Amino acid sequence: MLEEYDPKKALRAARMRRPDPEDGPFTFEVRDAVPADIPHVRAIYNHYVRNSTVTFDEGELSLAQMRAKLAKARKLGHPFLVAVRPSGEIIGYATVSPWREKAAYRFTVENSIYLGPAATGKGVGTVLLKALIDASKAAGIKEIIAVIADRGAEASIALHEKFGFKEIGRMGRVGYKFDRWLGTVLLQKSLK
């Protein structure tokens, strides 16, 4: 049985661990997600649902809902990637989903990237976004839209801008979570 990912425990462990010169660099690989990864992906996502406004979801996603996201990505030929430590620990994921359901939008997607709390600030997001862009281009996707909360997600905006995403608009007061109104920043990247 898989141990349930506990983000608070992982964060404590990351903070408490002393560097060991024999540990070497922080290493991980990016690969396609498989069904066995979904409980870990779900735990990472639900951490943000419970503790932040970077997602506007207010209720945690079930395993069935997260499995459906993987299945839909596979059906559409869209990438769904995970970052994995040599130990097998899933430390982040990245995927795209249809921007809108109408057929004319079929070459445009919205991306999502989430990292486990212990993986932030280690370059995982950069590697995942690069891999996601490359996989999206290989899948025939032409446009990627990033919809990012206008508060508390400055690092995500900076990461997307680093990869050539351009701000295309803002929407104010479109979400309400944790007793406050939130807006979004929209960024777009064309894949040539």
C-alpha positions as CSV (number, residue, x, y, z in Angstrom):
1,M,0.0,0.0,0.0
2,L,1.3,3.5,-0.9
3,E,2.0,5.8,2.0
4,E,-0.2,8.9,1.8
5,Y,1.9,12.0,1.0
6,D,2.0,14.3,4.0
7,P,3.1,17.8,2.8
8,K,3.7,19.0,6.4
9,K,5.9,16.0,7.2
10,A,7.8,16.4,3.9
11,L,8.4,20.1,4.6
12,R,9.6,19.4,8.1
13,A,11.9,16.7,6.8
14,A,13.3,19.1,4.2
15,R,13.9,21.8,6.8
16,M,15.4,19.4,9.4
17,R,17.7,17.5,7.1
18,R,21.3,18.6,7.4
19,P,23.4,18.7,4.2
20,D,25.6,15.7,3.9
21,P,28.6,16.1,1.5
22,E,28.1,12.6,0.3
23,D,24.4,13.2,-0.6
24,G,25.4,14.9,-3.8
25,P,23.2,17.4,-5.7
26,F,19.4,17.4,-5.6
27,T,18.5,15.0,-8.4
28,F,15.3,14.0,-10.1
29,E,13.9,13.0,-13.4
30,V,10.9,14.0,-15.4
31,R,8.8,11.2,-17.0
32,D,5.2,10.5,-18.1
33,A,2.8,10.0,-15.3
34,V,1.4,6.5,-14.7
35,P,-1.7,5.5,-12.8
36,A,0.4,4.6,-9.7
37,D,1.6,8.2,-9.5
38,I,-1.9,9.6,-9.1
39,P,-2.3,9.3,-5.3
40,H,0.9,11.3,-4.9
41,V,-0.1,13.9,-7.6
42,R,-3.4,14.2,-5.8
43,A,-1.8,14.8,-2.4
44,I,0.5,17.5,-3.9
45,Y,-2.5,19.3,-5.5
46,N,-4.7,19.0,-2.5
47,H,-2.0,20.6,-0.3
48,Y,-2.6,23.8,-2.5
49,V,-6.3,23.4,-2.3
50,R,-6.2,23.5,1.5
51,N,-3.4,26.0,2.0
52,S,-3.2,28.5,-0.8
53,T,-5.0,30.6,-3.4
54,V,-2.9,29.4,-6.3
55,T,-5.8,27.2,-7.2
56,F,-9.3,28.3,-6.9
57,D,-10.6,24.9,-6.1
58,E,-12.1,25.0,-2.6
59,G,-12.6,21.3,-2.2
60,E,-10.0,18.6,-2.4
61,L,-10.0,16.4,-5.5
62,S,-10.8,12.7,-5.1
63,L,-8.6,10.0,-6.5
64,A,-11.3,9.3,-9.1
65,Q,-11.2,13.0,-10.3
66,M,-7.4,13.0,-10.5
67,R,-7.4,9.7,-12.4
68,A,-10.0,11.2,-14.8
69,K,-7.6,14.0,-15.5
70,L,-4.8,11.6,-16.4
71,A,-7.2,9.6,-18.5
72,K,-8.4,12.7,-20.4
73,A,-4.8,13.8,-21.0
74,R,-3.9,10.4,-22.4
75,K,-7.1,10.3,-24.6
76,L,-6.3,13.7,-26.1
77,G,-2.6,13.0,-26.5
78,H,-1.7,15.7,-24.0
79,P,1.4,15.5,-21.7
80,F,1.0,14.7,-18.0
81,L,4.4,14.7,-16.5
82,V,5.8,14.0,-13.0
83,A,9.1,14.9,-11.4
84,V,10.5,11.9,-9.5
85,R,13.4,11.6,-7.0
86,P,15.7,8.6,-7.3
87,S,13.9,7.2,-4.3
88,G,10.7,7.1,-6.3
89,E,9.1,10.1,-4.5
90,I,6.9,12.2,-6.7
91,I,7.9,15.8,-6.0
92,G,5.9,17.7,-8.6
93,Y,3.8,17.4,-11.8
94,A,2.9,19.3,-14.9
95,T,0.1,18.8,-17.4
96,V,-2.1,20.6,-19.9
97,S,-5.8,20.5,-20.4
98,P,-8.1,21.9,-23.1
99,W,-8.4,25.7,-22.9
100,R,-12.1,25.4,-23.8
101,E,-14.2,22.4,-24.9
102,K,-15.3,23.8,-28.4
103,A,-13.5,22.1,-31.2
104,A,-12.0,25.3,-32.6
105,Y,-9.8,25.6,-29.5
106,R,-8.3,22.1,-29.9
107,F,-4.7,23.4,-30.4
108,T,-4.9,25.7,-27.3
109,V,-4.3,24.4,-23.8
110,E,-4.1,25.7,-20.2
111,N,-1.1,24.4,-18.3
112,S,-0.8,23.4,-14.6
113,I,2.4,22.9,-12.6
114,Y,2.4,22.0,-8.9
115,L,5.4,21.1,-6.7
116,G,5.5,19.3,-3.4
117,P,6.5,21.8,-0.6
118,A,9.9,20.3,-0.1
119,A,10.7,20.7,-3.9
120,T,10.2,24.4,-4.2
121,G,13.3,26.5,-4.9
122,K,15.3,23.6,-6.3
123,G,14.7,24.1,-10.0
124,V,12.0,21.5,-10.3
125,G,9.5,23.9,-11.7
126,T,11.9,25.2,-14.4
127,V,12.7,21.6,-15.6
128,L,9.0,20.6,-15.5
129,L,7.8,23.7,-17.5
130,K,10.6,23.2,-20.1
131,A,9.6,19.5,-20.4
132,L,5.9,20.4,-20.6
133,I,6.5,23.0,-23.4
134,D,8.6,20.5,-25.4
135,A,6.0,17.7,-24.9
136,S,3.2,20.0,-25.8
137,K,4.9,21.1,-29.0
138,A,5.6,17.4,-29.9
139,A,1.8,16.8,-29.4
140,G,0.9,19.4,-31.9
141,I,-0.3,22.0,-29.5
142,K,0.1,25.6,-30.8
143,E,-0.8,27.8,-27.8
144,I,-0.4,27.5,-24.1
145,I,-2.3,29.7,-21.7
146,A,-1.3,30.1,-18.1
147,V,-4.0,31.3,-15.7
148,I,-2.2,32.4,-12.5
149,A,-3.6,33.8,-9.3
150,D,-2.8,37.5,-9.0
151,R,-1.7,37.2,-5.4
152,G,0.8,34.8,-3.9
153,A,2.0,33.3,-7.2
154,E,4.7,35.8,-8.2
155,A,7.2,33.0,-8.6
156,S,4.9,31.2,-11.0
157,I,4.5,34.4,-13.1
158,A,8.3,34.9,-13.1
159,L,8.8,31.3,-14.2
160,H,6.4,31.5,-17.1
161,E,7.9,34.8,-18.2
162,K,11.4,33.2,-18.2
163,F,10.1,30.8,-20.8
164,G,8.6,33.5,-23.0
165,F,5.0,33.6,-21.8
166,K,3.6,37.1,-22.3
167,E,0.9,38.7,-20.2
168,I,-2.2,39.0,-22.2
169,G,-4.6,40.2,-19.6
170,R,-5.9,40.3,-16.1
171,M,-9.3,39.6,-14.6
172,G,-10.1,41.1,-11.2
173,R,-12.3,39.7,-8.5
174,V,-13.2,36.5,-10.4
175,G,-12.6,34.1,-7.6
176,Y,-13.5,34.1,-3.9
177,K,-11.5,31.9,-1.5
178,F,-10.5,32.1,2.2
179,D,-12.9,35.1,2.7
180,R,-11.2,37.3,0.0
181,W,-11.6,38.2,-3.6
182,L,-8.9,37.1,-6.0
183,G,-8.1,37.8,-9.6
184,T,-6.0,36.1,-12.3
185,V,-3.2,37.0,-14.6
186,L,-3.3,35.4,-18.0
187,L,-0.1,34.6,-19.9
188,Q,0.3,33.0,-23.3
189,K,3.1,31.3,-25.2
190,S,3.0,30.4,-28.9
191,L,4.7,27.2,-29.9
192,K,6.3,27.7,-33.3
